[in-house]
Amino acid sequence: MINCRIGQNVLSRRIQVSTLSLPYTTTLSNLFRFADLDTLSPCILKQVTGEVPSTPLPQATEQAKNLCINILHLYRKFCASASAPGQLILPEALKLLPLYTLGISHVASKFVRIDCTPCIYLSGL
Protein backbone atom coordinates (compact mmCIF):
# COMPACT_ATOMS: atom_id res chain seq x y z
CA MET A 1 0.00 0.00 0.00
CA ILE A 2 1.43 3.38 -1.03
CA ASN A 3 0.18 6.66 0.44
CA CYS A 4 1.06 10.00 -1.09
CA ARG A 5 0.16 13.35 0.44
CA ILE A 6 0.40 16.52 -1.60
CA GLY A 7 -0.14 20.04 -0.24
CA GLN A 8 -2.41 21.90 -2.64
CA ASN A 9 -2.03 25.53 -1.64
CA VAL A 10 -0.56 27.44 1.26
CA LEU A 11 -3.57 29.73 1.58
CA SER A 12 -6.30 27.09 1.49
CA ARG A 13 -4.30 24.47 3.43
CA ARG A 14 -5.67 21.50 1.55
CA ILE A 15 -3.93 18.17 1.42
CA GLN A 16 -4.69 15.62 -1.27
CA VAL A 17 -4.15 12.01 -0.21
CA SER A 18 -3.78 9.31 -2.83
CA THR A 19 -3.68 5.65 -1.84
CA LEU A 20 -2.51 2.99 -4.24
CA SER A 21 -2.78 -0.71 -3.55
CA LEU A 22 -0.55 -2.85 -5.75
CA PRO A 23 -0.64 -6.62 -6.01
CA TYR A 24 2.56 -8.48 -5.20
CA THR A 25 3.76 -12.00 -5.72
CA THR A 26 6.21 -14.27 -3.99
CA THR A 27 6.83 -16.56 -6.97
CA LEU A 28 8.93 -15.66 -9.97
CA SER A 29 6.63 -17.51 -12.38
CA ASN A 30 3.74 -15.19 -11.48
CA LEU A 31 5.99 -12.21 -12.06
CA PHE A 32 6.65 -13.34 -15.63
CA ARG A 33 3.02 -14.40 -16.16
CA PHE A 34 1.66 -10.97 -15.29
CA ALA A 35 4.47 -8.90 -16.81
CA ASP A 36 3.37 -6.06 -19.06
CA LEU A 37 5.36 -5.52 -22.23
CA ASP A 38 3.80 -2.10 -22.82
CA THR A 39 5.25 -0.97 -19.48
CA LEU A 40 8.59 -2.74 -19.71
CA SER A 41 9.62 -1.50 -23.17
CA PRO A 42 9.29 2.24 -22.36
CA CYS A 43 11.28 1.60 -19.16
CA ILE A 44 14.09 0.07 -21.23
CA LEU A 45 13.88 2.97 -23.70
CA LYS A 46 14.02 5.51 -20.89
CA GLN A 47 17.05 3.75 -19.42
CA VAL A 48 18.84 3.85 -22.79
CA THR A 49 18.05 7.51 -23.42
CA GLY A 50 19.09 8.41 -19.88
CA GLU A 51 22.52 6.88 -20.44
CA VAL A 52 23.19 8.55 -23.80
CA PRO A 53 24.60 11.86 -22.48
CA SER A 54 27.23 10.09 -20.37
CA THR A 55 28.01 6.95 -22.41
CA PRO A 56 28.47 6.27 -26.13
CA LEU A 57 25.30 5.28 -27.97
CA PRO A 58 26.49 1.78 -28.97
CA GLN A 59 27.30 1.02 -25.33
CA ALA A 60 23.85 2.23 -24.19
CA THR A 61 22.04 0.08 -26.77
CA GLU A 62 24.25 -2.87 -25.81
CA GLN A 63 23.12 -2.44 -22.21
CA ALA A 64 19.48 -2.57 -23.39
CA LYS A 65 20.19 -5.81 -25.25
CA ASN A 66 21.92 -7.26 -22.20
CA LEU A 67 18.93 -6.32 -20.03
CA CYS A 68 16.61 -8.19 -22.41
CA ILE A 69 18.93 -11.19 -22.41
CA ASN A 70 19.12 -11.20 -18.61
CA ILE A 71 15.31 -11.07 -18.27
CA LEU A 72 14.85 -13.99 -20.65
CA HIS A 73 17.71 -15.93 -19.03
CA LEU A 74 16.10 -15.58 -15.61
CA TYR A 75 12.82 -16.90 -17.03
CA ARG A 76 14.64 -19.82 -18.60
CA LYS A 77 16.63 -20.59 -15.45
CA PHE A 78 13.87 -20.37 -12.84
CA CYS A 79 10.58 -20.95 -14.68
CA ALA A 80 11.19 -23.16 -17.71
CA SER A 81 14.08 -25.43 -16.79
CA ALA A 82 12.36 -28.63 -17.98
CA SER A 83 12.79 -27.86 -21.71
CA ALA A 84 15.59 -28.81 -24.08
CA PRO A 85 18.81 -26.79 -23.65
CA GLY A 86 18.88 -25.40 -27.21
CA GLN A 87 15.21 -24.47 -27.35
CA LEU A 88 14.20 -20.81 -27.15
CA ILE A 89 11.69 -20.39 -24.34
CA LEU A 90 9.89 -17.08 -23.94
CA PRO A 91 7.24 -16.09 -21.40
CA GLU A 92 3.83 -15.54 -22.96
CA ALA A 93 3.60 -11.91 -21.86
CA LEU A 94 7.11 -11.06 -23.10
CA LYS A 95 7.23 -12.82 -26.46
CA LEU A 96 7.83 -9.57 -28.32
CA LEU A 97 10.48 -8.22 -25.92
CA PRO A 98 13.43 -9.21 -28.17
CA LEU A 99 11.74 -7.52 -31.13
CA TYR A 100 11.05 -4.34 -29.13
CA THR A 101 14.64 -4.29 -27.85
CA LEU A 102 15.98 -4.71 -31.36
CA GLY A 103 13.71 -1.86 -32.50
CA ILE A 104 15.02 0.34 -29.70
CA SER A 105 18.61 -0.33 -30.75
CA HIS A 106 17.84 0.37 -34.43
CA VAL A 107 16.03 3.61 -33.65
CA ALA A 108 18.80 4.70 -31.31
CA SER A 109 21.44 3.98 -33.95
CA LYS A 110 19.78 6.48 -36.32
CA PHE A 111 20.54 9.39 -34.01
CA VAL A 112 23.90 11.10 -34.08
CA ARG A 113 25.44 11.90 -30.73
CA ILE A 114 25.68 15.64 -30.10
CA ASP A 115 26.51 17.74 -27.08
CA CYS A 116 23.49 17.17 -24.84
CA THR A 117 24.14 19.84 -22.24
CA PRO A 118 21.30 22.13 -23.50
CA CYS A 119 19.01 19.10 -23.79
CA ILE A 120 19.65 18.15 -20.18
CA TYR A 121 19.02 21.73 -19.07
CA LEU A 122 15.74 21.96 -21.04
CA SER A 123 14.50 18.56 -19.86
CA GLY A 124 14.59 19.82 -16.27
CA LEU A 125 12.26 22.72 -17.04
Summary of the structure (lengths in Angstrom):
residues: 125
radius of gyration: 19.8
end to end distance: 30.9
largest distance: 66.7
contacts: 275
relative contact order: 0.14
helix: 53%
strand: 10%
